[in-house]
Amino acid sequence: MQQALSIVGYKKSGKTTLMLQLLEELSKRDIRASTAKFSHHTFDKENSDTFKFTKMSADTAALNENETLFMWPGKKYLPDLLPLMKGDVLLIEGGKSLTWLPRILILKDPEDAVKLGNGLALATWGKVTHPGIPSINNIQDLADLLLEKGFILPGLDCGSCDHETCLELARQIVRGQATPSECLAKDTAMTVRINNQPLAMNPFVEKIISKAITGMISELKGYSPGQVEIIIK
């Protein structure tokens, strides 16, 4: 997936409602969306069997005829979970701390934009707006904005793009002063895909792995220089 954005706002601001409206609009366009939600609360019902299991297990799977739930104790890094997601785009509810994708702000007060925007706001949604940030109130326009200007960076902060952090590059992309293609960790000579999702690597790691693999297979009978494809199932 190449397009992504987060819906950011304080509690009871309407994030979930907007997410559902946007998901419905994308579905009408035959676009599959993967979703992620950040929360300060547990996602499982307290005192349920699976809740009890998660407190005493390394990880827990819950399955029925219609759905599957997998839970790990502790916090995971969202980019590490992306290979498990099958959508064409990624929508995130919350995630104020994320610095590697743009966001839509739902404001209760214009001053909220200072704390919530972090230089990553593509637009605001709703009646409350902020000078200098575009305002959108039509769900079709919001879907168009996602598909046109949504992006996702690897969050490696590797510095290979001449920016110290992904946040610096992301801010420039939002301002129209850079493009996602300037992220060199997403444009390396070697590509590793897990479930068809590319893994980001900084150029230094990519060179180490590439040279190690090339060195090993060069000793195999039938090897000749050229593009190498290795598939592990």
C-alpha positions in Angstrom: 0.0 0.0 0.0 1.2 3.5 -0.9 -1.5 5.8 0.3 -2.3 6.3 4.0 -3.5 8.9 6.4 -4.6 9.2 10.0 -7.7 10.8 11.5 -6.6 12.7 14.5 -8.6 14.5 17.2 -9.4 14.5 20.8 -11.8 12.1 22.5 -15.4 12.3 21.2 -14.5 14.5 18.3 -16.0 12.2 15.7 -13.0 10.2 14.5 -14.8 6.9 14.3 -17.8 8.4 12.5 -15.5 9.9 9.9 -13.5 6.7 9.5 -16.7 4.8 8.8 -17.9 7.4 6.2 -14.5 7.3 4.5 -14.5 3.5 4.5 -18.0 3.4 2.9 -16.9 5.9 0.2 -13.7 3.8 -0.6 -15.8 0.7 -0.8 -18.1 2.3 -3.4 -14.9 2.9 -5.5 -13.9 -0.8 -5.0 -10.9 0.3 -3.0 -10.0 -2.0 -0.1 -8.8 -0.3 3.0 -6.9 -1.7 5.9 -7.5 0.1 9.2 -5.7 0.6 12.5 -6.9 2.1 15.7 -4.9 3.6 18.5 -6.5 3.6 22.0 -5.7 4.0 25.6 -8.1 1.2 26.5 -7.9 -2.5 26.2 -9.4 -4.0 23.0 -10.8 -7.1 24.6 -13.6 -7.3 27.1 -12.4 -7.5 30.6 -13.0 -10.9 32.3 -13.6 -12.6 29.0 -11.8 -15.9 28.4 -9.4 -14.3 25.8 -8.7 -11.4 28.1 -7.6 -13.8 30.8 -5.5 -15.8 28.4 -3.7 -12.7 27.2 -2.6 -11.9 30.8 -0.8 -15.3 31.1 0.2 -16.1 27.5 3.0 -15.1 25.1 0.2 -14.4 22.5 -3.4 -15.4 22.0 -5.6 -16.3 19.0 -9.4 -16.2 19.0 -11.3 -17.7 16.1 -14.9 -18.3 15.1 -16.7 -18.9 11.8 -16.6 -15.3 10.8 -13.5 -13.7 12.2 -10.1 -14.2 13.7 -8.4 -12.1 16.4 -4.7 -12.3 17.3 -3.4 -10.5 20.3 0.1 -9.9 21.6 0.9 -8.5 25.1 2.7 -5.2 25.0 2.9 -2.6 22.3 3.8 -3.4 18.7 5.2 -1.0 16.1 2.5 -0.5 13.4 4.9 -0.7 10.4 5.9 -4.2 11.6 2.2 -5.3 11.2 1.7 -3.9 7.7 2.8 -7.1 5.9 -0.2 -8.7 7.6 -2.6 -6.2 6.0 -4.1 -6.7 2.6 -5.7 -3.3 1.8 -4.9 -1.0 -1.0 -4.8 2.0 1.4 -4.3 2.4 5.1 -6.6 4.4 7.4 -5.6 5.0 11.0 -7.9 6.3 13.8 -5.8 8.2 16.3 -2.0 7.9 16.4 -1.0 11.4 17.4 2.6 10.2 17.9 3.0 8.8 14.3 5.4 10.9 12.3 5.6 9.0 9.0 2.2 9.7 7.3 -0.1 12.7 6.8 -3.2 13.4 8.9 -6.7 14.9 8.9 -7.6 17.0 12.0 -10.9 17.0 13.7 -10.8 20.1 15.9 -12.9 21.2 18.8 -11.1 24.5 19.0 -8.8 26.2 16.4 -6.0 26.1 18.9 -6.1 22.3 18.9 -4.4 22.4 15.5 -1.1 23.5 17.0 -0.8 20.4 19.2 -2.5 17.9 16.8 -1.0 19.0 13.5 2.7 18.6 14.0 3.2 19.9 10.5 1.5 16.8 9.0 -2.1 18.1 8.5 -3.4 17.8 5.0 -6.8 19.3 6.0 -9.3 19.8 8.8 -12.7 18.2 8.8 -15.8 19.7 10.3 -17.1 23.1 11.3 -14.0 24.1 13.3 -11.1 25.1 11.1 -7.7 26.7 11.4 -6.1 29.4 9.2 -3.5 28.0 6.9 -4.9 24.5 6.9 -7.3 23.5 4.1 -10.8 22.6 5.2 -12.8 19.7 3.8 -16.4 18.9 4.5 -17.3 16.5 1.7 -16.5 12.8 2.0 -15.9 12.4 -1.7 -13.3 15.2 -1.6 -11.6 13.5 1.4 -11.4 10.2 -0.4 -9.9 12.1 -3.4 -7.3 13.7 -1.1 -6.3 10.4 0.4 -5.7 8.9 -3.0 -3.9 12.0 -4.3 -1.8 13.0 -1.4 -1.8 10.2 1.1 1.5 8.5 1.7 3.4 6.3 4.0 7.1 6.4 5.0 8.9 3.5 6.7 9.6 5.4 9.9 13.2 4.2 10.1 14.7 7.7 10.6 17.8 6.3 8.7 18.8 9.7 7.3 19.5 8.3 3.8 17.3 11.0 2.3 19.4 13.8 3.8 16.7 14.4 6.5 17.5 13.4 10.0 14.0 11.9 10.6 11.0 10.7 8.6 9.1 13.5 10.2 11.2 16.1 8.5 10.6 14.5 5.1 6.9 14.0 5.8 6.4 17.6 6.6 8.0 18.7 3.4 5.8 16.2 1.4 2.7 17.7 3.1 3.9 21.2 2.2 4.4 20.1 -1.4 8.2 20.6 -1.2 9.2 16.9 -1.6 7.7 13.6 -2.8 7.6 10.1 -1.1 10.0 8.9 -3.8 12.7 10.8 -2.1 12.7 8.2 0.7 15.7 6.0 -0.3 14.7 3.3 2.1 11.7 2.6 -0.2 13.7 2.7 -3.4 16.7 0.3 -2.8 18.3 -2.0 -5.3 17.0 -5.0 -3.4 13.3 -5.5 -2.5 12.0 -7.9 0.1 8.3 -8.5 0.2 6.3 -10.2 2.9 2.8 -11.1 1.8 3.4 -8.8 -1.2 4.1 -5.8 1.2 7.7 -4.4 0.8 9.9 -4.2 3.8 11.7 -0.9 4.2 15.5 -1.0 4.6 18.0 1.7 4.9 20.7 1.6 2.2 23.4 0.4 4.5 21.4 -2.7 5.6 20.3 -3.3 2.0 23.9 -3.4 0.8 24.9 -5.8 3.6 22.1 -8.2 2.8 22.4 -7.9 -0.9 26.2 -8.5 -1.0 25.8 -11.5 1.4 23.2 -13.1 -0.7 25.0 -12.4 -3.9 28.2 -13.8 -2.5 26.5 -17.1 -1.4 24.6 -17.7 -4.6 27.5 -16.8 -6.8 29.1 -20.1 -5.7 26.1 -22.1 -7.0 26.4 -23.9 -10.3 24.6 -22.1 -13.1 24.9 -18.6 -11.5 25.5 -15.6 -13.7 25.4 -11.9 -12.9 22.0 -10.2 -13.3 18.8 -9.7 -11.5 18.3 -12.2 -8.7 14.9 -13.5 -7.6 14.5 -15.6 -4.5 11.0 -16.8 -3.4 10.4 -18.3 0.0 7.0 -19.9 0.6 
